[in-house]
Amino acid sequence: MTKTLIAALLASALALPAFAADTYSADGAHTYPSFEVSHLGYSMARGRFDKTTAKVSLDRAAKSGTVAVSIDSGSVNTGWAKRDDHLRGEDFFNVAKFPAMTYKSSALKFDGDRLVGVEGELTLLGVTRPVALTVTGFRCGAHPMNKKELCGADAVTTVKRSDFGMKYGLPAIGDDIRIAIAIEAFKD
């Protein structure tokens, strides 16, 4: 009887699903980090980055995961080529020396089953600083067209560009940069 009970318990334990993190890759057509900064105190100048790659691991049961994002700094797009060329230069993103900025995290924050924040490190111009993101929207499910599992999120934060050594034009061009990130990622 004892052997039968042990065998039954072992069989049932092996039959339980293993909970592990699922991995996702960003869909470049639907993933855009954008920014806004005060321009001379009159208006907000806005732009985005058109080339971003990201890997996300997510274990919703354990409420944990990781995020690794790489943004092609040269893909900055404000809608005005002359300004974009200046932003790519040494005064701002210095893409010749720093072609990418990165964000990495292994600290996802949940409120119940809802992802509400990410604490990580942003590297820009060779300087790494802690940056917390507030997740304002998060949803996973089957994509309505291709039926693949997809997660999407919107996140925001504000950083001081001077903390990363980007000081050109201060204070006329604002120091506080509001960053908004829209991401959609398909399960690998």
Residue, then its C-alpha position, 0 to 999 in steps of 0.5 A: m500500500t505504501k509503495t502504491l501511495i508513493a507511486a501515485l503521489l510521484a505520478s501526480a507530482l510529475a503530471l502537474p504543469a511546471f510553472a516557468a517564465d514565458t519569453y516574449s520578443a518585441d514586435g518592432a512594428h508596434t513598439y515605440p519609445s517616445f519622449e517629450v521635453s520642454h522647448l524654450g518653455y513655450s511647448m513640448a518637443r516630441g519624438r520617438f525611436d523607430k528601431t527597438t528590440a526587446k526580450v521579456s521573460l514573464d512568470r505571471a504565477a510567480k509575479s516575476g520576470t526580466v526585461a532587456v531593451s535596446i534602442d537604436s539611438g540613431s533611429v530618433n525621429t521628431g519629424w524634422a530631419k535637420r533636428d534629428d541630425h542634430l540629435r544624433g550628433e555629439d550634443f545629444f545622443n552621440v550615436a557615432k560613439f553610443p549607437a544604442m541605449t539600453y534598459k535592463s530589469s529583473a524587478l517587476k512589480f505587481d498589484g495582484d495579477r496586474l503588472v504596475g511597475v518595473e525597476g531597472e537601469l537605463t544606460l545612455l551615453g555610457v552612463t547607467r542610472p536606476v530608472a523606475l517605470t510606471v506601467t499604465g496598461f498591461r494585457c496578455g492574450a491571443h492576437p485577434m488575427n494570427k492567434k499567437e500569444l501576445c502581451g502589450a504594455d504602456a509605461v512612463t517615467t521621467v528622467k533628467r537628461s543631465d544625469f546622463g551627461m546630456k547638457y546641451g541647451l540647458p536650461a532653454i531645452g528642458d532637463d526633465i524628459r518624459i519617456a513613454i514606452a508602448i510595447e507589444a511582444f509575441k511569445d517565443 
